[in-house]
Amino acid sequence: MKLRCERDRLVDTLATAARAVSGRALASAATNGLRLVVSDGRLRAIGTDLDLTIEAQAELAAAEDGQAVVPARLMVDIVRALEPGAVLVEAGEDDVVVSMGRSRFVVRSFPVEEFPTLPEPMPATAQLPAGALAEALRQVVRAASTDDSRPLLTGVLVAAVEEGLRLVATDSYRLAWRDLPGIVGLPSAVEQLLVPARALQELQRLLQGLARGSGGSSKPSEADEAHPGLEGGPAGGTESEEAVVGLSVGELEASFWLPGVRLTTRLLDGRFPDYRQLVPPEYPVRVQVPRTRLVEALRRVRLLVRDGTTPVRLVLHPDSVDLTVSSHDLGEASTEVEAVVTGTVDSMAFNPSYLIDGVEAVDAEEVVLELLDPSKPATVRAPDRADFRYLLMPVRVA
């Protein structure tokens, strides 16, 4: 195998694929590597931890077909450290030589046959608008649990509903729910998926890169043409047409196709909690406040939170909200934010970080807090939109 590629393009391709490499001890050391496949003038870099697989492609200035498996992190670091210009990579029997200008690295490679054999994903059968999907992931994924002892809560529910597509995540303390009206995002035979939040975080990162116009190459291969999401397929879009993300669903995995990149993840197996029963039918108290001012105020009082458990207390007045944090070890902080308050309730307390997450997720200049009582979840949302809700359980305080 031999390839020549511009440094920036090569490091983007390698780093994208390397994000699927966890570095944890698996059956084969080759799983900590990137599989580099050169054919038809293109490079395919593949990284996997067996749960998540990312394949990134790049067009090459010059190439000889072949393949090699290289240490993922080391290869990315080496290429990133080189000067700008064309990088030459040549694979031998037991090593790979990386050179550019006066710099030369010889890196021990892994046997190609030890790299996991990965199933070929099905062609994309559904499409999602990239911009709306990126915003939905930004709002929802933050609420998923990171506790592996509760694996179902580390996933995001992607469900077909009458209005379109719905994304839901919860860690049992908070819940984020985003609707994408009018979007048919799942194959007709699939009602819902439970997708690991980690995979969707990586998808969100890729979509942010797509919005900036980075990544991918301009020359589609025949395989690319067959799959929306690889460069040249429908996911690339045009200047007058929004980009889309291709989605294919198998029995155990789902794949997302973007320009030059394919992300495949194992699906979680199990029943997601019935989140709809958590939403109170009505809220007697409504607080509308400028989003930016509320976030800034919460961050100020959070300076006295060191243990992660100290709550922020909200005391409502007709035209303002008092925010107070009291720490036995550090002291007390308070601030006031102008607000429009309807209804009355005893003071309520919340985890300040979780509350900040919910307020930041709202895509509007104003944010509404809907409150019931200190034992029921509050809702954070935009004043004139019902497509996104962030539910947050209050913290009981003496």
C-alpha positions as CSV (number, residue, x, y, z in Angstrom):
1,M,0.0,0.0,0.0
2,K,1.2,3.5,-0.9
3,L,-0.5,6.8,-0.7
4,R,0.2,10.5,-1.0
5,C,-2.2,13.0,0.5
6,E,-2.2,16.6,1.8
7,R,-1.5,16.7,5.5
8,D,-4.7,18.5,6.6
9,R,-7.0,16.2,4.6
10,L,-5.1,13.1,5.8
11,V,-5.2,14.1,9.5
12,D,-8.9,14.9,9.3
13,T,-9.6,11.5,7.8
14,L,-7.5,9.6,10.3
15,A,-8.7,11.5,13.3
16,T,-12.3,11.0,12.4
17,A,-12.0,7.3,12.1
18,A,-9.8,7.1,15.3
19,R,-12.6,8.5,17.4
20,A,-14.2,5.1,17.3
21,V,-11.1,3.5,18.8
22,S,-11.5,3.3,22.6
23,G,-8.0,2.1,23.5
24,R,-9.4,-0.5,25.9
25,A,-8.0,-4.0,26.1
26,L,-9.8,-6.2,23.6
27,A,-9.2,-9.7,22.2
28,S,-6.8,-8.3,19.6
29,A,-4.3,-5.4,19.8
30,A,-5.2,-4.6,16.2
31,T,-8.5,-3.3,17.5
32,N,-6.5,-0.3,18.8
33,G,-5.5,0.4,15.3
34,L,-6.9,2.0,12.1
35,R,-7.4,-0.2,9.1
36,L,-6.2,1.8,6.0
37,V,-7.5,0.5,2.7
38,V,-6.4,2.1,-0.6
39,S,-8.3,1.4,-3.8
40,D,-9.4,3.4,-6.8
41,G,-7.4,6.4,-5.8
42,R,-9.1,6.7,-2.4
43,L,-8.3,6.0,1.2
44,R,-10.7,4.3,3.6
45,A,-9.7,4.7,7.2
46,I,-11.7,2.4,9.6
47,G,-11.7,2.5,13.3
48,T,-13.8,0.4,15.7
49,D,-14.2,-0.8,19.3
50,L,-16.8,-3.4,18.1
51,D,-19.7,-1.3,19.4
52,L,-18.9,1.8,17.3
53,T,-17.3,1.9,13.9
54,I,-16.4,5.0,11.9
55,E,-15.2,4.8,8.3
56,A,-13.8,8.0,6.8
57,Q,-12.7,8.5,3.2
58,A,-10.3,10.8,1.4
59,E,-9.2,11.3,-2.2
60,L,-5.5,10.8,-2.8
61,A,-3.0,12.6,-5.0
62,A,-1.3,9.3,-5.7
63,A,-1.9,5.8,-4.6
64,E,-1.0,2.1,-4.9
65,D,-3.8,-0.3,-3.8
66,G,-3.3,-2.2,-0.6
67,Q,-4.0,-2.1,3.1
68,A,-2.4,-1.9,6.5
69,V,-3.4,-1.6,10.2
70,V,-1.6,1.1,12.1
71,P,-1.7,2.3,15.7
72,A,-4.6,4.8,15.7
73,R,-3.6,7.5,18.1
74,L,0.1,7.4,17.2
75,M,-0.6,7.7,13.5
76,V,-2.9,10.7,14.0
77,D,-0.3,12.4,16.2
78,I,2.5,11.8,13.7
79,V,0.6,13.2,10.7
80,R,-0.7,16.2,12.7
81,A,2.9,17.0,13.8
82,L,4.2,17.2,10.2
83,E,4.6,20.4,8.3
84,P,1.9,21.4,5.8
85,G,2.2,19.7,2.4
86,A,1.9,16.3,0.8
87,V,2.5,13.3,3.1
88,L,3.7,10.0,1.8
89,V,2.7,6.8,3.5
90,E,4.2,3.4,2.5
91,A,3.3,0.1,4.1
92,G,5.7,-2.8,4.2
93,E,5.4,-6.3,5.8
94,D,5.7,-5.2,9.4
95,D,5.8,-1.5,9.5
96,V,4.5,1.7,7.8
97,V,6.8,4.6,6.8
98,V,5.4,8.1,7.1
99,S,7.5,10.9,5.5
100,M,7.2,14.5,4.6
101,G,10.1,16.8,3.7
102,R,12.9,16.1,6.1
103,S,10.8,14.1,8.5
104,R,10.5,10.3,8.5
105,F,8.7,8.0,10.9
106,V,8.8,4.2,10.9
107,V,5.8,2.8,12.7
108,R,5.2,-0.9,13.6
109,S,2.0,-2.1,12.1
110,F,-0.5,-4.8,13.1
111,P,-1.3,-7.9,11.0
112,V,-4.2,-7.1,8.8
113,E,-5.9,-10.4,9.4
114,E,-6.1,-9.6,13.1
115,F,-8.3,-6.6,12.5
116,P,-12.0,-7.4,13.3
117,T,-14.1,-8.5,10.3
118,L,-17.0,-6.0,10.2
119,P,-20.4,-6.7,8.6
120,E,-21.2,-4.6,5.6
121,P,-24.0,-2.2,6.5
122,M,-27.2,-2.2,4.5
123,P,-27.8,0.6,2.0
124,A,-29.5,3.7,3.4
125,T,-33.2,3.5,3.3
126,A,-34.2,6.8,5.0
127,Q,-32.9,10.3,5.1
128,L,-32.8,13.0,7.8
129,P,-32.2,16.7,7.3
130,A,-28.7,17.3,8.7
131,G,-29.4,20.7,10.2
132,A,-32.5,19.7,12.2
133,L,-30.8,16.4,13.3
134,A,-27.7,18.2,14.5
135,E,-29.9,20.6,16.6
136,A,-32.0,17.8,18.0
137,L,-28.9,15.9,19.0
138,R,-27.5,19.0,20.7
139,Q,-30.6,19.3,22.8
140,V,-31.3,15.7,23.7
141,V,-28.1,13.7,24.0
142,R,-27.0,15.8,27.0
143,A,-29.7,14.1,29.1
144,A,-28.6,10.6,28.5
145,S,-27.0,8.7,31.4
146,T,-23.3,7.9,31.5
147,D,-23.7,5.1,34.1
148,D,-23.0,1.8,32.4
149,S,-24.8,-0.1,35.2
150,R,-28.1,1.2,33.7
151,P,-27.3,0.5,30.0
152,L,-30.8,1.4,28.6
153,L,-30.5,4.9,30.0
154,T,-27.2,5.4,28.1
155,G,-29.2,5.3,24.9
156,V,-31.3,7.8,23.0
157,L,-34.8,6.6,21.9
158,V,-35.4,7.4,18.2
159,A,-39.1,6.8,17.6
160,A,-41.6,7.3,14.8
161,V,-44.6,9.2,16.1
162,E,-47.7,10.5,14.3
163,E,-46.2,14.0,14.0
164,G,-42.9,12.8,12.6
165,L,-39.7,11.7,14.5
166,R,-39.0,12.0,18.2
167,L,-35.7,11.8,20.1
168,V,-35.8,11.1,23.9
169,A,-33.1,10.7,26.5
170,T,-33.1,10.5,30.3
171,D,-30.8,9.7,33.2
172,S,-33.8,9.4,35.6
173,Y,-33.0,12.9,37.0
174,R,-33.8,14.8,33.9
175,L,-35.4,14.1,30.5
176,A,-35.0,15.8,27.1
177,W,-37.5,15.3,24.4
178,R,-37.3,16.8,20.9
179,D,-39.8,16.3,18.0
180,L,-38.9,16.7,14.4
181,P,-42.4,17.3,12.8
182,G,-43.0,16.0,9.3
183,I,-39.8,14.0,9.1
184,V,-40.1,10.3,8.3
185,G,-36.8,9.2,9.5
186,L,-37.1,5.5,10.1
187,P,-37.6,2.7,7.6
188,S,-41.3,1.7,7.3
189,A,-40.8,-1.6,9.2
190,V,-39.1,0.1,12.2
191,E,-41.0,1.9,14.9
192,Q,-38.2,2.8,17.2
193,L,-34.4,2.4,17.8
194,L,-32.4,2.7,21.0
195,V,-29.1,4.2,19.9
196,P,-26.1,4.6,22.3
197,A,-25.6,8.2,23.2
198,R,-21.9,7.9,22.6
199,A,-22.5,7.1,19.0
200,L,-24.9,10.1,18.6
201,Q,-22.4,12.4,20.3
202,E,-19.9,11.4,17.5
203,L,-22.6,11.9,14.9
204,Q,-23.3,15.4,16.3
205,R,-19.6,16.2,16.0
206,L,-19.5,15.0,12.4
207,L,-22.6,17.1,11.6
208,Q,-20.9,20.2,13.1
209,G,-18.0,19.5,10.8
210,L,-20.4,19.1,7.9
211,A,-21.9,22.5,8.7
212,R,-18.5,24.1,8.6
213,G,-17.8,22.5,5.3
214,S,-14.9,20.3,6.5
215,G,-14.1,16.7,5.8
216,G,-14.9,14.4,2.9
217,S,-13.5,14.4,-0.6
218,S,-14.9,15.4,-3.9
219,K,-14.5,12.2,-6.0
220,P,-17.2,9.6,-5.4
221,S,-16.5,5.9,-5.9
222,E,-19.1,3.5,-7.3
223,A,-19.7,2.4,-3.7
224,D,-20.3,5.9,-2.6
225,E,-22.9,6.5,-5.3
226,A,-24.9,3.6,-3.9
227,H,-25.1,4.9,-0.4
228,P,-26.5,8.3,0.6
229,G,-24.1,9.9,3.0
230,L,-20.8,9.1,1.4
231,E,-19.4,11.9,-0.8
232,G,-21.4,12.2,-4.1
233,G,-24.6,10.6,-2.6
234,P,-27.7,12.6,-1.7
235,A,-26.4,13.4,1.8
236,G,-23.9,15.9,0.2
237,G,-26.7,18.2,-0.9
238,T,-26.2,21.2,-3.1
239,E,-25.8,24.9,-2.4
240,S,-29.5,25.4,-2.7
241,E,-30.5,22.2,-1.0
242,E,-29.9,21.2,2.7
243,A,-27.7,18.3,3.3
244,V,-29.2,15.1,4.5
245,V,-28.0,12.1,6.5
246,G,-28.7,8.7,5.2
247,L,-29.8,6.0,7.7
248,S,-29.8,2.3,7.4
249,V,-31.0,-0.1,10.0
250,G,-30.1,-3.7,10.5
251,E,-31.2,-6.3,13.1
252,L,-28.4,-5.3,15.5
253,E,-27.0,-2.1,14.2
254,A,-27.7,1.2,12.5
255,S,-25.5,3.2,10.2
256,F,-25.5,7.0,9.5
257,W,-24.1,8.1,6.1
258,L,-22.5,11.5,5.7
259,P,-20.3,13.0,3.0
260,G,-17.1,11.0,3.2
261,V,-18.0,9.3,6.5
262,R,-20.1,6.3,7.6
263,L,-20.8,5.8,11.3
264,T,-22.2,2.4,12.4
265,T,-23.3,1.5,15.9
266,R,-24.7,-1.5,17.7
267,L,-28.2,-0.8,19.0
268,L,-29.2,-1.3,22.6
269,D,-31.6,-4.1,23.3
270,G,-34.4,-3.4,25.8
271,R,-37.4,-1.4,26.5
272,F,-37.0,2.3,27.1
273,P,-38.9,3.8,30.1
274,D,-42.4,5.2,29.4
275,Y,-41.4,8.8,29.5
276,R,-44.8,10.2,28.6
277,Q,-46.2,9.4,32.1
278,L,-43.6,11.7,33.6
279,V,-45.0,14.8,32.0
280,P,-47.5,16.6,34.2
281,P,-50.8,17.4,32.4
282,E,-50.6,21.1,33.4
283,Y,-48.4,23.6,35.2
284,P,-49.9,26.3,37.4
285,V,-46.7,28.3,37.6
286,R,-44.9,29.9,34.6
287,V,-41.6,31.8,34.7
288,Q,-40.4,33.6,31.5
289,V,-36.9,35.0,31.6
290,P,-34.1,36.0,29.1
291,R,-32.2,32.8,28.4
292,T,-28.7,34.4,28.4
293,R,-29.2,36.3,31.6
294,L,-30.5,33.2,33.4
295,V,-27.5,31.1,32.2
296,E,-25.1,33.8,33.4
297,A,-26.8,34.1,36.8
298,L,-26.8,30.3,37.3
299,R,-23.1,30.1,36.4
300,R,-22.3,32.9,38.9
301,V,-24.0,31.2,41.9
302,R,-22.6,27.8,40.8
303,L,-19.1,29.0,41.7
304,L,-19.9,28.0,45.3
305,V,-20.8,24.4,44.2
306,R,-17.8,22.1,44.7
307,D,-19.4,18.7,45.5
308,G,-21.8,18.5,42.6
309,T,-24.8,18.0,45.0
310,T,-25.4,21.5,46.3
311,P,-28.6,22.8,44.8
312,V,-29.6,26.2,43.6
313,R,-32.8,27.5,45.2
314,L,-35.3,29.5,43.2
315,V,-37.6,32.0,45.0
316,L,-40.3,33.6,42.8
317,H,-41.5,37.1,42.9
318,P,-44.1,38.7,40.5
319,D,-41.3,40.3,38.4
320,S,-38.1,38.5,39.3
321,V,-36.5,35.2,40.4
322,D,-33.9,35.0,43.2
323,L,-31.2,32.4,42.8
324,T,-29.4,31.2,45.9
325,V,-26.7,28.7,46.6
326,S,-25.7,28.0,50.2
327,S,-22.6,25.9,51.0
328,H,-21.7,24.9,54.6
329,D,-18.0,24.9,53.7
330,L,-17.8,27.8,51.2
331,G,-20.5,30.3,52.0
332,E,-23.5,31.7,50.2
333,A,-24.2,33.3,46.8
334,S,-27.3,35.0,45.5
335,T,-28.4,36.9,42.5
336,E,-31.7,38.2,41.0
337,V,-32.9,37.9,37.5
338,E,-35.8,39.9,36.0
339,A,-38.7,37.7,34.9
340,V,-42.4,37.5,34.2
341,V,-43.9,35.2,36.8
342,T,-47.4,33.8,36.6
343,G,-48.7,31.8,39.6
344,T,-47.2,31.0,43.0
345,V,-45.2,28.1,44.5
346,D,-43.0,27.6,47.4
347,S,-39.3,27.9,46.6
348,M,-37.9,25.1,44.5
349,A,-34.3,23.8,44.2
350,F,-32.5,22.1,41.4
351,N,-29.1,20.7,40.5
352,P,-27.5,23.9,39.0
353,S,-25.6,22.0,36.3
354,Y,-28.6,20.1,35.1
355,L,-30.7,23.4,35.1
356,I,-28.0,25.2,33.1
357,D,-27.9,22.2,30.6
358,G,-31.7,22.6,30.0
359,V,-31.7,26.3,29.6
360,E,-28.7,26.2,27.2
361,A,-30.5,23.6,25.1
362,V,-33.4,26.0,24.4
363,D,-33.0,27.6,20.9
364,A,-34.7,30.9,21.7
365,E,-33.9,34.3,23.3
366,E,-36.4,33.7,26.1
367,V,-36.9,30.6,28.1
368,V,-39.9,29.4,30.1
369,L,-39.8,27.4,33.3
370,E,-43.0,25.6,34.1
371,L,-43.4,24.5,37.7
372,L,-45.9,22.4,39.7
373,D,-44.6,21.6,43.2
374,P,-41.3,20.5,44.8
375,S,-42.1,16.9,44.2
376,K,-42.9,17.0,40.5
377,P,-40.6,17.6,37.5
378,A,-40.3,21.1,36.1
379,T,-40.2,21.8,32.4
380,V,-37.8,24.1,30.5
381,R,-38.8,25.1,27.0
382,A,-39.1,28.0,24.5
383,P,-42.1,30.3,25.1
384,D,-43.8,29.7,21.7
385,R,-42.6,26.2,20.7
386,A,-43.6,22.8,21.9
387,D,-41.2,20.7,19.9
388,F,-38.5,20.6,22.7
389,R,-39.0,19.9,26.4
390,Y,-36.5,19.4,29.1
391,L,-37.9,17.9,32.3
392,L,-35.9,18.3,35.5
393,M,-36.6,16.7,38.9
394,P,-36.4,19.2,41.8
395,V,-34.0,18.6,44.7
396,R,-35.5,18.2,48.1
397,V,-34.1,20.6,50.6
398,A,-34.8,21.2,54.3
